[in-house]
Amino acid sequence: MTATTSRQNDEPNSAWHLALGETIDRAELHRRYGGRIHPRISPSRTTQNVFLFTTTAGVFDGWTGEHVHFTGEGGTAGTDQVLTHGNKSVLHHDAEGRTLRLFHQRPDTMSVTYLGHLHLDGDRPYVWADAPCDPRRPLEIARRLVFRLRPVFSLPLALLPTTPAVAPTPQVSTESAPVLLPDASPAQRAAANLLAAYSRYLRAVHATNLVHYRVRPTGALTELFTHHDRARNELVAVRPTLARTAVWAALGELQDLTRFMDPQPERALLLPREPDEDLAELLHHADVTAIWPLDRYHFARTQPQNRAEER
């Protein structure tokens, strides 16, 4: 069964007979034009089509005003997506003479709505973005492929949420203090409380504030967030735990983000309590200051091996 609309077909002289905005049962779509019924990317063996289905699983899917972003498939259980299988058919669609056709699949149904005929951007066909492999396991982060598609005949229907454009050059901008979302995890709340307490201490004791930055690396979709003590020229990462894997991640975060600051800042890690001897040695070796609360109103800090006398 199909529900036709008054919209015109985007290819009136072709063998394609679905109009823009037309809704069809997915099984019927594949009966007519081939392809498999379950994947997000479904190349057809009987027609020269590759069907793309945008769903809630496509965390970066959306219209940027210039491109349609479409998240690739695969990469489960903590692994990166790769340019094989369906992803490969999208990348090589032009060389293989195939047409990319985008559909919106409604949650918990097999109804799909045709959004149009697309092709890959010739200059930058895809970008990589970090995202959870599964919404149920938000801490399992891996690389997702995000294809950059352009409409061929008309703008896509307004059925996709807006997504950010790719940053052509590094972008650093300030923002107000981070705002916790209602569904924030206990760890996120603990980190926010620790950061707020340290900010109050800096204002009261040192008459200075933390500046909060949003950083968009070149060619990236997602933003990185960091905190800067301008008085010390010190970049501060926050972890509500002394777990070694969390500290490793924080050291990498600081190493990454200092690239975007000029002059290059010193690095510090805000922790919930004093690090033990081994962790303190690790931070000392990495030239990173440890900061922790002594009580409700005061904080202590270590002195890394390569740091000049504390300001």
N, C-alpha and C positions, 0 to 999 in steps of 0.2 A: 504494500500500500504506500502511496506517496501523497504528500500534501503539496500541490503545486502552488506557486505564487504568481503574481503579475510581473515579476522581474524577467528581464530578457536573458536569453542564453548568451554567454560570453563568447561562444564560437558558433554562430548560427549556421555555418556551412559545413560543419564537421560532423563526424559520427557520434559526437557527444551530445546527449539529449537532456541533460539536467540543467535547469535554469539556476542562476544565482539565487540563493535563498531558499531553494527547494529542499524539503525534508523527505528522507526516504529511509526505510528500514535497511540496516546495514547488510543483512543477508540478501536482500533484493539487489542492492548495489553490486555486491560481488557476483550474484547470479548473472547480472547483465554484463558486467565489465571485467570480471575476474578479480584475483586477489584473495587474500586470506582474511578471515573474519575477526581475528583477535589482536594482531599487533598494532602498535601506533603507526608503523610504516608498513604498507602492504603493496609491494610490487605485483603487477598483474602479468601472468604468462600468456593471456589470451588477447590483451590489448596493450597499447603502448602507454600505459598509465602507471604512475606510482601514487597511491592514495596515502595521504597524511591525515591523522586523526588527532586533533587537539583535545585534550582532556585535563582533568585536575592533576594528572600525573606529570604533566609538562610544566614544571615550576617556572620556567622562563617564557612560556608561550605568550604571545601577544603582539599588538600592533604598536610600533614606535612613532608612527607618523611618516616613516619612510620605508621601513622594513617590517615584514612579519617575522617574528622570532618563533622558531619551532624546536623544541627540545628533542634530541635524538632518542634512540631506544637502547636497551641493554644496560650493562654495568650494575648488576645486582650484587647484594652481599658485600658491599664495601669496595667494589672494583670500579675502575674508570670505564666510561664508554669508549668504544673504539670505532674506527671507520671500516666496519665490516657489515655484512648482511644488509639489513634495511638501510642503515646509515650510508653504506657504500652506494646503494642504488640512488639515494638522493644526491650524493656528491657527483655521480657520473651520469645523471639523468640526461643532460644535454648531449653528451658524447654518444649515448645509447639511443637517442631519438625518443626519449620518454617525456611525458607530460606530468608535472607535479600538480596534484589536485588536493586542495585542503578542505577538510570537513571538521565541523564541531560535533563531537559526540556527547550527548546529554548524559548526566550522571544516572547510573542505574537503569539505563534503557539501551536499546539497540538502535534508536533513532539518531540519524546523522543529518546535518544541514550543510549543504554545499556552499563554501565560502569563495571559491574561485580557483583560477589557473595561475600558478606562480612559477618563478624560476629563481635560481640561486644568484646572489649578488656576485658579479664577476671579479670585483676587487678583493673582497673578503667574504668568501662563501660561508664561513662559520667561525665561531669563537668558542673558547672554553670557559666554563664557569664552575665554581665549587658549589655543591648543593648536597643535601641529604639524599642517600640512595633510596630511602623509604621514609615517607612522612611519619611512620610509626617509630622510627629509630633516628631521631634528628642529630645524634652525635656521630653517626656513621657518614662522614663526608667523603665525597669522591668527585672526580671531574665529569661534568656533563657537557656533551656537544650541544651547541645552540646554533642551528642553521639560520642564516640571514637571507630571507626570501623577498622578492619583489613581485607585486601584482603585474600580470601581463596586460590585461584588458581594462581593468577597472579597480578602484580601491576595494579592499575587502569589506564585507559587511561588518557592521558595528556589533559583532558578537564576541570579540576578543578583548580582554582587559588590556589597558595600556601597559607596556613594559619599557624600561629605560633603554635609551640608545647606547651604542658602544662608545666609550670614551676615546676620541681620536688621539688625545695627549693626556699625560697625567693631570689630574685635577685634585686640588686640595682646597677645602673650604671649611670654615668654622661653623659650629652649630651650638645651640644651647645645651645644657646638661642633658644627658641621655634620658629618654622617657621609657619606663617599663611598660610593656604591653600587658593586658589583663591575663594572658595565658603564659606569662613568663615562668620559667622553671625555678625551683628553689635555689639552684646554683646561680642563676641570673640575678635573682633578688639579693642573694648574699653578696655577690660582687657589687651590685649597685649600692647596697648599704655601706660596704667597705669604702667604696669610692666617695660617697657622700660624706662619710666621717672624715676622710683624709682632706677633702675639699674644705670642710669647716675648719679643720686644724690649720691649713695653710692660710685661710683668711684671718683667723684669730691670732695666730702666733707670728706669721711671716708677712701679713698684709698683702697677700698675693692670691691669685686664683688659678685653677687649672683651666686651660683652654681645650675644648673638645673639637676634634677634627674628623671630617669625613674625607676619605681618600679614594679616588677612582683611578686605578692604574690604566695605562695605555691599553686600549682594546678590550677593556673589562666591562662586564655588565654589573657586577656587584661592587658595593662600596665596603671599604675597611674603616674601622673606627679606632681612634686612639686619643690619648690625653697628654697634654703638654704643660709642664711647669715652666713658664717663661722666665721666672726669676732665676732658675738654675739652668735653663735650656736643657730640660730633662724630659724625655719621653717616658710615660708611665703606662705599663701594662698591669692589668688587675687579674688576680686569680683568687677565688675564695677557698682554695685548698692548697696544701703542700704536696699533693700527689705528684710523683716525678713526671708522669706523662703530661700533666697540666703545665708543669714548669718548662718542660721541653717545648711545648707548643708556644708558651709565652716568649721564650728566648727567640724562637723563629719569628714570631710576630714583631718583636722589637727590631730584629735584624732587618726584616723586610721594610718596615715603615720608616726607619731612619733615612732610607734612600730618598724620601720625598721631602725632607726638611732641610732648609738652608738658613743658617749654618747647621751642620749636622749636630744633633743633640746627643747628650749622654743618655744612658738607658737605665731604667729602674723598674723593679717588679714589686707591686703592692700585694702583700700577703696578709692572711688573717692572724698570724702569730710568728714569732721568731723562728727562722729556719734552723734545722738541726745542723750538726757539724758538717756532714757530708754535703747537704744541699747548699750550705753557706760556701763551702769550697768550690762547688760547681759554679755558683753565681760569681764568686771571686775570680775564677778562671775565665769566665765569659765577660768579665768587666761590666757586670750589671749590679747596681745597688739594690739591696733588699730593704724594703720599708714595711714596718708592721706596727700595730697599735700597742702602746704600753698600758693604756687605760682608755677611758672614754674620751679624753681630751688631748692626749699626747701620743706622738709616734716616734719610733726609733729607726735608725738606718745604719747599714754597714758601709764600709769604704772599699770599693774594688781596688785591685792591685795596680791598675794603670791610671787611676783617677788622681787628679791633683787634690790638694788639701780641700776638704769640704768647705763649700762656700758658706 
